[in-house]
Amino acid sequence: MSAPKILSVDDSRMIHTLINKGFAPYDVQMVFANNGAEGLEVAAREKPDVILLDVTMPVMDGVECLGKLKADPALKDIPVIMLTAEAGKENVLKIAKMGVRDYIVKPFTEANVIDRVSRLVTLNPKSAAPAPAPVKAAAPAAKKARTANDALKILVVDEHPAIAESIAKAVFKRGWKVVSCPGPAEAQPHIATTVAADETPDAILVSLAFPGKGALKFYQSVRMNPALKSVPLLGLSVKTATFDQNEAKETGYVAILTKPLELGELPDRVARAMDLDITPIFYSSEGDCQVVTIPQDLSETGSVDLTRQSRKKIADFVNAGFAKLIIDLNGVSKFEIPIIRTVASIIHECNTLGIEWRVVGDDPDLSNLPTIISTNLKVAALKELPNPFPNTAPLEVHANRAAAAAAF
């Protein structure tokens, strides 16, 4: 079987570099295009097995390119994975309707892309000889996907102790451990090849302000340890240091967290960089009901990722034989965009898959949820979401989970 061919269509050289580096260990053919128009030409000529397509590009954007791909009988069956920046997340529903196979939210890691593409084509390491016929043998145990509830270790390398302290407080409720170092030299023992596997960091946050390109050199030191090859590095920088930020991204930093840090967003930004499953934070089981608890302090990043991951979570419920979901909004009194997005999307998914749902809450205004959601879906950040309510009739809200479960 010939090596799969992957077409990357993006106007960012940094993205091409990241993707090319990610697939370097695998027996694949990489081809590239810088905009949608070039992408169509290359796709017609090369007939790739998978297309990685950016949404926002000059000349022809990804949405228009996707439409033309799907309209071409010779190209319409090629699976497409869209790459969309967080600012372009409103396009997700539009591209889903157009037949996109999957999407990845920027910033992403090499591991994110490898994982998504490996679901569509077989990726063989370059050193591995192709096996003529699979032989039944005891398969190694699959590595358990990490979740945001796992006991994870975050290494913070920053010259200011207050930064590490604030990060530690921000991730405390996740149960994550923070180890801080004032500089790259002091951090070397934590990334050395002699460090035990259970002591290596799961994510590394590094100040970009160290002199002599210290953050860039530290990145290279990290990557010299094979055990840390897939550990994401995030840069810490003041907003105005755009040159340092761009240089860090070119080097391989997966995201930049700007100071002053948005501590409410930080745990979810780090979780996204680690490609964690965050649903265990919010979902639980009670009897024959599944429960999703939405907190008032749900962050924008957390909302986007929870919305995306909930689609699979709810589908898994159906496959497992569950058909009841309790949406627990106790403590929610302000309906801001993150909460509206998440609740509307979950209810829509339940309606689509035929799952019954009930709402629990202690705020009197919750009965007006259909009106609240219908009104707010007009704002730019939510306008692509479908309205899960056929009308704005008051919603029955239950005082507690037991009452909601009894109402099914």
HELIX and SHEET records of a PDB file:
HELIX    1   1 ARG A   13  PHE A   23  1                                  11    
HELIX    2   2 GLY A   36  GLU A   46  1                                  11    
HELIX    3   3 GLY A   62  ALA A   71  1                                  10    
HELIX    4   4 GLU A   86  ASN A   91  5                                   6    
HELIX    5   5 VAL A   92  LYS A   97  1                                   6    
HELIX    6   6 GLU A  110  SER A  118  1                                   9    
HELIX    7   7 PRO A  161  VAL A  171  1                                  11    
HELIX    8   8 PHE A  172  ARG A  174  5                                   3    
HELIX    9   9 PRO A  184  ILE A  191  1                                   8    
HELIX   10  10 ALA A  197  GLU A  199  5                                   3    
HELIX   11  11 GLY A  214  ARG A  223  1                                  10    
HELIX   12  12 PRO A  226  LEU A  228  5                                   3    
HELIX   13  13 THR A  242  THR A  251  1                                  10    
HELIX   14  14 LEU A  266  ALA A  273  1                                   8    
HELIX   15  15 THR A  279  PHE A  282  1                                   4    
HELIX   16  16 GLU A  300  ASN A  319  1                                  20    
HELIX   17  17 ILE A  337  LEU A  353  1                                  17    
HELIX   18  18 PRO A  364  ASN A  368  5                                   5    
HELIX   19  19 LEU A  369  ASN A  376  1                                   8    
HELIX   20  20 ARG A  401  ALA A  406  1                                   6    
SHEET    1   A 5 GLN A  29  ALA A  33  0                                        
SHEET    2   A 5 LYS A   5  VAL A   9  1                                        
SHEET    3   A 5 VAL A  50  ASP A  54  1                                        
SHEET    4   A 5 VAL A  80  ALA A  85  1                                        
SHEET    5   A 5 ASP A 102  LYS A 106  1                                        
SHEET    1   B 5 LYS A 177  CYS A 181  0                                        
SHEET    2   B 5 LYS A 153  VAL A 157  1                                        
SHEET    3   B 5 ALA A 203  SER A 207  1                                        
SHEET    4   B 5 LEU A 233  VAL A 238  1                                        
SHEET    5   B 5 ALA A 255  LYS A 259  1                                        
SHEET    1   C 5 TYR A 283  GLU A 286  0                                        
SHEET    2   C 5 CYS A 289  THR A 293 -1                                        
SHEET    3   C 5 LYS A 324  ASP A 328  1                                        
SHEET    4   C 5 GLU A 356  VAL A 360  1                                        
SHEET    5   C 5 VAL A 397  HIS A 398  1                                        
END                                                                             
